[in-house]
Amino acid sequence: MDPFQKKLKSGQSKASGSPAQGYLDGQLLIAMPVMEDERFARTVIYICAHSAEGAMGIVVNRPAGSIDFPGLLKQLDIIGDAEQIKLPHDAEMMKVLKGGPVETGRGFVLHSSDFFIKNATLPIDDGISLTATLDILKAIARGAGPKHAILALGYAGWAPGQLENEIQENGWLHCAADSDLIFGRDINEKYDRALRKIGIDPGMLSNEAGHA
């Protein structure tokens, strides 16, 4: 069971109580230039679950190549060819991202908290939730989904203590998240914008570890 499923099952979230001190639920990770893993170079990751049992997050700034949301809905038999013409504007424009290298065939929708499915939606932080069922895709397709959403294929996962070690070893910066960095459509600008959010000029970033 991944950290997302564990957290969903336990019902723990910032909506029902603050996480233990030192955990990064609802924070953004920003890859340092020294990041050696090409899968995470220049990534911005929203942390959905973080505990002593590990961590799980969604990369919010890496497009999923040529995959678009209407095409994915057709592939999943949620809509037919004729229905694609009738899709709401938000569904037509919704971004499909590479959420991470784990379970890349599975979709995770990071969205505003104006949408909730019992036993399926995980509230993470004020205004941000995560749902990983086809029901939310169907809702978006008919115009009944959340106001803001991105669909990520796969996720980033860390074993117990792994993320903490990577931060100590100068792999990541972290800072408070905001909806514009998560849901903004300027995907290619998010990395530099995240750095500027914590007062760092991307062109002057040193190799020293730290956080906001």
C-alpha positions as CSV (number, residue, x, y, z in Angstrom):
1,M,0.0,0.0,0.0
2,D,1.5,3.3,-1.0
3,P,1.7,6.3,1.4
4,F,-1.4,7.9,-0.3
5,Q,-3.5,4.8,0.3
6,K,-2.3,4.6,3.9
7,K,-3.1,8.2,4.6
8,L,-6.5,7.9,2.9
9,K,-7.3,4.8,4.9
10,S,-6.2,6.3,8.2
11,G,-8.2,9.5,7.4
12,Q,-5.3,11.7,8.6
13,S,-4.8,15.1,6.9
14,K,-4.3,18.7,7.6
15,A,-8.0,19.1,7.4
16,S,-8.5,16.9,10.5
17,G,-5.2,17.8,12.3
18,S,-1.7,19.0,11.7
19,P,0.9,16.4,10.7
20,A,3.7,15.6,13.0
21,Q,6.4,18.3,13.1
22,G,9.0,17.9,10.4
23,Y,6.8,16.3,7.8
24,L,6.1,18.1,4.6
25,D,2.5,17.4,3.7
26,G,1.2,20.2,1.5
27,Q,4.6,21.6,0.8
28,L,6.5,21.9,-2.5
29,L,9.8,20.2,-3.1
30,I,12.1,22.0,-5.5
31,A,15.0,20.0,-7.0
32,M,18.4,21.4,-6.5
33,P,20.7,21.8,-9.5
34,V,22.9,19.0,-8.1
35,M,20.0,16.5,-8.5
36,E,21.7,13.5,-10.2
37,D,18.5,11.6,-10.9
38,E,17.3,12.7,-14.3
39,R,13.8,11.7,-13.5
40,F,13.6,14.6,-11.0
41,A,15.9,17.2,-12.5
42,R,14.3,20.7,-12.3
43,T,11.1,19.3,-10.9
44,V,8.6,20.8,-8.6
45,I,6.7,18.2,-6.5
46,Y,3.7,18.7,-4.4
47,I,3.9,16.4,-1.3
48,C,0.6,14.6,-0.7
49,A,1.6,12.3,2.1
50,H,4.7,12.3,4.4
51,S,5.1,10.3,7.5
52,A,7.6,7.9,9.2
53,E,6.3,5.3,6.7
54,G,7.5,7.2,3.7
55,A,6.4,10.0,1.3
56,M,4.3,10.4,-1.8
57,G,4.1,13.4,-4.1
58,I,3.0,14.6,-7.6
59,V,5.4,16.3,-10.0
60,V,3.5,19.5,-11.2
61,N,5.8,20.8,-13.9
62,R,6.5,17.9,-16.3
63,P,4.1,17.5,-19.3
64,A,3.1,14.0,-20.3
65,G,4.3,14.4,-23.9
66,S,1.6,14.2,-26.5
67,I,-1.1,12.9,-24.2
68,D,-4.0,15.3,-23.8
69,F,-7.0,15.1,-21.5
70,P,-9.7,14.6,-24.1
71,G,-7.7,11.9,-25.8
72,L,-7.2,10.2,-22.4
73,L,-10.9,10.3,-21.8
74,K,-11.5,8.5,-25.1
75,Q,-8.8,6.0,-24.3
76,L,-10.5,5.2,-21.0
77,D,-13.9,4.9,-22.8
78,I,-15.3,7.8,-20.6
79,I,-16.3,9.7,-23.7
80,G,-16.9,8.8,-27.4
81,D,-15.8,10.7,-30.5
82,A,-19.0,12.8,-30.6
83,E,-18.9,13.7,-27.0
84,Q,-15.4,15.2,-27.3
85,I,-16.9,18.2,-29.2
86,K,-19.2,18.9,-26.2
87,L,-16.5,18.8,-23.5
88,P,-16.4,21.8,-21.2
89,H,-13.6,24.3,-21.8
90,D,-11.9,23.4,-18.5
91,A,-11.8,19.7,-19.6
92,E,-10.4,20.6,-23.0
93,M,-7.6,22.7,-21.4
94,M,-6.8,20.4,-18.5
95,K,-3.1,19.5,-18.2
96,V,-1.9,15.9,-18.2
97,L,1.4,15.6,-16.4
98,K,4.1,13.0,-15.7
99,G,3.4,12.7,-11.9
100,G,6.4,10.6,-11.2
101,P,8.1,7.2,-12.0
102,V,5.9,5.0,-9.8
103,E,2.7,3.5,-11.2
104,T,2.8,5.5,-14.4
105,G,-0.3,3.8,-15.7
106,R,-2.4,5.2,-12.9
107,G,-4.0,8.6,-12.8
108,F,-4.0,11.0,-9.9
109,V,-6.0,14.2,-10.0
110,L,-4.7,17.0,-7.8
111,H,-7.5,19.5,-7.4
112,S,-9.2,22.3,-5.5
113,S,-11.2,21.2,-2.5
114,D,-14.6,22.2,-3.9
115,F,-14.9,18.6,-5.0
116,F,-15.0,15.5,-2.8
117,I,-15.8,11.8,-3.2
118,K,-16.3,9.9,0.1
119,N,-13.6,7.3,0.7
120,A,-11.7,8.4,-2.4
121,T,-10.7,12.0,-2.0
122,L,-7.8,12.9,0.3
123,P,-7.8,16.5,1.7
124,I,-4.1,17.4,1.9
125,D,-3.9,21.1,2.8
126,D,-6.2,24.1,2.8
127,G,-7.8,24.2,-0.6
128,I,-5.9,21.2,-2.1
129,S,-7.1,17.5,-2.4
130,L,-6.1,14.4,-4.3
131,T,-8.5,11.9,-5.9
132,A,-7.4,8.8,-7.8
133,T,-10.6,7.3,-9.2
134,L,-12.3,7.4,-12.6
135,D,-15.3,9.1,-11.0
136,I,-13.5,12.5,-10.9
137,L,-12.5,12.2,-14.5
138,K,-16.2,11.5,-15.4
139,A,-17.2,14.6,-13.3
140,I,-14.7,16.8,-15.1
141,A,-15.9,15.6,-18.5
142,R,-19.5,16.6,-17.7
143,G,-18.6,19.9,-16.2
144,A,-19.2,18.9,-12.6
145,G,-15.6,18.6,-11.4
146,P,-13.5,20.8,-9.3
147,K,-12.7,24.4,-10.3
148,H,-9.0,23.7,-10.6
149,A,-7.4,20.4,-11.4
150,I,-4.4,18.7,-13.0
151,L,-4.2,15.0,-14.0
152,A,-0.9,13.3,-13.3
153,L,0.2,9.9,-14.5
154,G,2.2,8.2,-11.8
155,Y,3.7,9.6,-8.7
156,A,7.0,10.1,-6.9
157,G,7.5,7.8,-3.9
158,W,10.1,7.6,-1.1
159,A,10.8,4.8,1.4
160,P,10.9,5.5,5.1
161,G,13.5,8.1,5.8
162,Q,14.6,8.4,2.2
163,L,13.2,11.9,1.5
164,E,14.7,13.2,4.8
165,N,18.1,11.8,3.7
166,E,17.8,13.4,0.2
167,I,17.0,16.8,1.7
168,Q,20.0,16.5,4.1
169,E,22.2,15.5,1.1
170,N,21.4,18.7,-0.8
171,G,18.8,17.1,-3.1
172,W,15.8,19.3,-2.4
173,L,14.7,22.7,-1.2
174,H,11.1,23.0,0.1
175,C,8.6,25.8,0.6
176,A,4.9,26.5,1.1
177,A,2.7,25.6,-1.8
178,D,0.3,27.9,-3.6
179,S,-2.5,27.0,-6.0
180,D,-1.0,29.0,-8.9
181,L,2.2,27.0,-8.8
182,I,0.2,23.8,-8.6
183,F,-2.5,24.5,-11.2
184,G,-1.0,27.2,-13.3
185,R,-0.8,26.5,-17.1
186,D,2.7,27.9,-17.5
187,I,4.3,24.5,-16.8
188,N,7.7,25.4,-18.2
189,E,8.0,28.4,-15.9
190,K,7.1,26.7,-12.6
191,Y,10.6,25.7,-11.6
192,D,12.0,29.2,-11.8
193,R,8.9,30.7,-10.2
194,A,9.1,28.3,-7.3
195,L,12.7,29.3,-6.7
196,R,11.8,33.0,-6.8
197,K,9.0,32.3,-4.4
198,I,11.6,31.5,-1.7
199,G,13.8,34.5,-2.7
200,I,16.3,32.7,-4.9
201,D,17.4,34.0,-8.3
202,P,17.5,30.9,-10.5
203,G,20.6,32.1,-12.2
204,M,22.4,32.6,-8.9
205,L,21.4,29.4,-7.1
206,S,24.3,27.9,-5.2
207,N,24.8,24.2,-4.4
208,E,24.2,24.7,-0.7
209,A,21.3,23.0,0.9
210,G,18.6,24.9,2.6
211,H,14.9,25.7,2.7
212,A,12.4,28.5,3.1
